[in-house]
Amino acid sequence: MPTEEIWVELSEFDRLSDLPDDLLLHIMCFLPTRLAVNTCILSKRWRNLWRYLPCLHFDAYHDDNFVQFITSFFNLRSNCHIDTFQLHGLAMNHCWLATRPLVTQVLESRPRVLSIKSGVSSWGQLDFDSVFTCASVEKMELVEVFFPRKSPITLFNLKRLNLTRTELDGECVNNLISGCPVLEELVMNYCSFWFPNVTIVSHSLKKLSIDGCEYYDNVQIHLSVPSLVSLHVTQVMLGRIWLKNMSSLVKVHIQFCFSVCIHYLNSRNELLRGLSNAKYIELTGPGVRLSTESPVKDLLVKELPTCRVFANLKSLYLGKCSMCGFLSPISHLEGY
C-alpha cells in the first residue's frame, strides 16, 4: 500500500473518541467549562459528554455573555454529581446577582472542592453565606468574599482553606475554627484583621500561613496549635504574634516589618520559647543587615538570654545579617 494511502487511513481513525466516557470526562475537566462545552461540535460521540462534567470552571473575566452562558449551562446539564466548582470574576458586569441562585444549586450537589473569586476592586466583597454551611467541601478558596460574623459555619469536612483579601475579626476566626473541626491547612493572604485580639486555637491545624496581611491598631494574634507543623508569617510587627502550645512545630518562617509593637519590650511575649521545638527556623527583617532598628536584633536581645535549649534545631537562618555580638548568646542553641 502506498505511503500516502496509509497516512490517510490512520488519520481518519479517531482513537480519542474510542476512549471510555469516564476517561474523556476526566480529560475535559482540565479545560475551562466553556471550552469543554465546545467539544460538542466534534462529533456525535461528543455531543452530550459535557452535560456530565464533574468539575466546573467558570470565569467571567472578559466574557460579556457570561450570565447567559452559565444560566443555559445549568438548564441543559444533567443532574450528575459536581465534585469541583470554580467561579471567578463575579464582579464583572454584576454577575453575582445572577449566579447566587446557581451557587445554591451547586452546593446542593455536595461538591468536594469550591473556589469563588469575586474580582471586586478596592476591597469590596461579595456575600455568599451559603458556602459556609456546605458540609461536603474539603478544600475551599475564597477571594474577596464576605466572611459571616453571626451566621453559623458548618464546614465539618473542610481540610484546606485559602482566604484572600478578606476582613476578619476575633469573632470571625472563632466561628471559623469551631466550625471546621478537621481543618489542617489555613492560608490567609492580604487579609485585614480588626479588633484588638484574634485567637486561633485548634487541635487539627497542621499548616498556617499569614502572608502580607493588614493589622489595625494594636491587633495581636494568639496561636495555640499543638498539631501545627509549619508556620509562615510575613510583614508582621515584632510582638504581634503570641505563641503557646506549639509542641509539633517543625518549620518556621517569620518576616518582620520595620515596626515593633509598642508594648513588646516590656511584655511577657516570648516568641522564641514558642519556637523551641522547631527544626528549621527562619527569622528575617526588612533590612539587609542588623541595625539598631532591626526587629530581629530586638528579638535576640530580649529573649535569647532566657530562652530554653532548641533541642531539635537543625537549621537557623536570620537573613543576610552580621552575627557579630550575637554568637555568645546563641551558643547554647543546638544545631546552630
N, C-alpha and C positions, 0 to 999 in steps of 0.2 A: 504494500500500500504506500503511495507517495507520502512524503513527509507532510505536505500541506493538508492532505486529507486527514491524517492522524491528528494534527493540531486542531482542525475544525471539529472533529468528533469529540475530542477531550474537552474543548472549550464549551461545548453545548451540554456537557454533563454537569448538573448542578449538585455538587457534593454537599454544599452548605444546607440546602433545603432538605436533604435526607437525614439531617440530624434530628433527634427526638425533640419534642416541644420543650421539655424542661431545660435542655441544654441551650436551645435557641433563646429562650426567655432569660436564661442566666446571662448570655452574651448581651442581649438587649438592655439588661439592667445597668450596664456600664454607660449607656447613652443617655443624654437628656431626653426626657419623655417625648418632647415634640419630634425629635429625630427618630425615636423608636416608633412613633405612630406613623411616620413617613414610610416605614418599611412595608406598609400595607399595599403599596403600589408595585412591589417587586413581582408578585405572582399570587395565584390563588392560595398557595401554601402559606403565604404570609398575611393574607388579608385580615384575619381576625386574631392573630397572635398578640398584638398589642393590648387587646382587651383583658388579658390575663397577667399583665406585668405585676410582679410582687413588689418592685422597687420603683418609686415615682420621684422624678427630679424635675421640678418646675422652677423656671427662672423668668421673672417679669422684666428684668433689665432689657431695655432696648426692644421691647415687644409690645407694640401698640394694640395688638389683638389678643393680649394675654387672657383677659377675663373671658372673652368669647371662647377661646380655645380650651381653657381649663374647665369651664362650665359644660361645654359639649363633651369633653373627655369623660367626665364623671356621669353624664347622662347616657353614654354609649358603652362604657366599660362593663365588664361582668362584675359579679359580687364576690370575686375571689379575694383571698386574704391579702392585705397590704403589710409587707414586712418593713419597708423603709419609705419614709416620706420626707422629702426636702422641698421647702417652699421659700424661695429667695426673692428679694426685691419687691416686697409688698407695698412699699411707699410709692412705687411708680404708678402714676395715673390713678391713685386711690384704690389700688387693687384689693386692699384689705376689706373694704366694705362688701365686696362680692365673694371673697374667699373664706370669710369666717364661718359661714354655714358649711362650706366644703371641708374645712378643718375638723369641724364637729363630726361630720360624716366619716372622715378618715379615722378619727380616734375611736369610733365605734367598731372599727375593724381590728382594733388592738395591735397597733404597729409596735415593732421592737426598737426601731431607730427613728428619731424625729429631729429635724433640723429646720428652724424657722429664722429667717433673717429679714428684718423689716426694711432695711436700707434707708431709714429715716435720718435726715441730717440734723445737725445742731442738737443732738441729744434728745430729740423727740423719740417717743417709744409707743409701741402698739400694745393693746391689751388682748391677751389670749389666755385668760384664766383657765380655760378648759384643758389646756395641755398639762396643767399641774395636777390633774386628777386622773391621768391615764396610767393606770397601774401596770400596764403591759410593757411600757417603754423601759429599755435597758440602757440606751445611750441617747443623750439629748444635747442639742446645741441651740442656744438662743442668742440672737444678736438684736439689741435694741428692742427688747420686749419687756413690757411692764412685769415686775415681779409682785405677786399678790402679797399684801400685808395682812389682810384679815381673812381671806379665803383659805380653806384648808389645803394642804399639799399631801397627796396620797400617791406618791411615786414609789411603791413598795418594792419594785424590781429594778429601779434605776441604779446603775453601777458607775456610769460616766456622765458627768455634767460639765458643759462648757458654756460659760456666760461671758458675753462681750458687751461693753458699754451699757451696763445695767446699773440702776441706782439701788443700793442696798442699805439697810439699817439693821440694828440688832434684832428686831422682831422678824424681819425677812429671813435672816440667817437662821434664827432659832426654828422658824417654821420649816425651812429647807432641811435642816439636819434631822429634825424629828420626823419629817415626812418621807425621808429617804433612808430607811434603816440599813440598807445594804450598800450604800454609796461607797465606792472605792477610789474614785478619782474626781477631783473638783478643780476646774480651771476657771480663773476669773481674770479676764483681760480688759484693761481700761475701764473698769467699773468705778462707781463713786460710792464711798462709804459715808453715811450720815450718822449723826448722834455719837455720844462720847465713847461707847464701848460696843464692840462686836465680839461675841464669844462663839468659838467653834469647838464643840465637844462631841466627839464621835469615836465609836469603838470599831467602826468598819473602814474608815477612810485610810487609804494607803499612799495616795499621791495628792499633793496640794500645790497649786501654782497660783500666785497672786502677782500679776505682771502689769506694770505701768498704771496702777490704779490711783485714783484721786481721793484724798482724805480731807475731810472738813474739820477745822478747828483742832482739837486735841483727841481725835478719834484714836482709840487703842484696840489692837486686835489680840485677843487672848485665845491661845490654842492649847487644847488638852486632847491629844490624839494619840493614844498608846500604840495603835497599829500603824501609824504613819511611817513609811519607809523613805519617801522622797519629799523634800520641801524646797520650793523655788519661789523666791520673793525678790522683786526688783523695785527700784525707785521708792524706797521706804525710808522714813526717818529713823535714826537710831533711837530706841526707846519706845517705838510704836508697837513692836511685836513682843508679846509676852508668851513664853513657852512653859508648859507644865506637863509632866507625864508623857514624855516623848521617848519611851524606852526602846522602841523598834527602829528608830531613825538610823538610816544608813547614809544617805546622800543629801547634802545641804548646799544650796547656793543662795546667798543673800547679797543683794546690791543696795548699798545705802545711797541716799541723796546727800547733798551738802549739809542740810539742816539736821539738828539734833533736838529731840523733844525737850522742852524747857525743863521738865522735872526729872529727866533721866539720870543726871549725875547724882542727884540726891534721893533717887528712888531705890527700891529693893529689887528692881528688874535685873535678873541675872540671865542674860541671853546665852552666854557660853555654858552655863550649867545645864540649860535645856538641850544643848547640843552635845553633851558629853558622851553619849553612846554612839555617835555617828562615826562612820569610817572615812567618809570623804567630805571635807568641809571647804567651801569657797566663800570668802568674805571679801567684798570689794567695795570701794567707794567711788565717787565721781571723778576724783583726781588721778593723775598718773603716779604720783609719789605721795608718801605720807607727809603731812604737814601739820601745823598746829591746829588747822581747821578740819583735819580728817576725822570722820566719824569712826573709821577703823581704829585709829590711834586712841580715840576716846574710849572705845570698847576695850581695847587691850589694857590700857592704863587702869581702868576702873575694875575690871573683872578678873584679869589673869592672876593677880596675887592670891585670890581666894577661891578660884575655881578648882574643881576636882580633876583628877587624872583622867585623860582621854584614853582609856584602856584599849579601845577598838580602832583608834585613829590610824589610817594608812596614808592619807594624803591631806595636806593643809595648804591652801592657796590664798594669799592675801593680795592678789593683784600685782602690778608692777611696782612693788613698794620696797623701799630700802628698810632692811630689818635691823639696822644699827640701833642699839639701845634696847632692843626687844628680845635678843637671844637669851638673856638671863631669865627673864620672867617666864618664857615659854619652854625652857629647857626640860621641864618635867612632863611635857606633852609627849606621850609615847607615839611613835610613828612619824615624828616631825623630821 
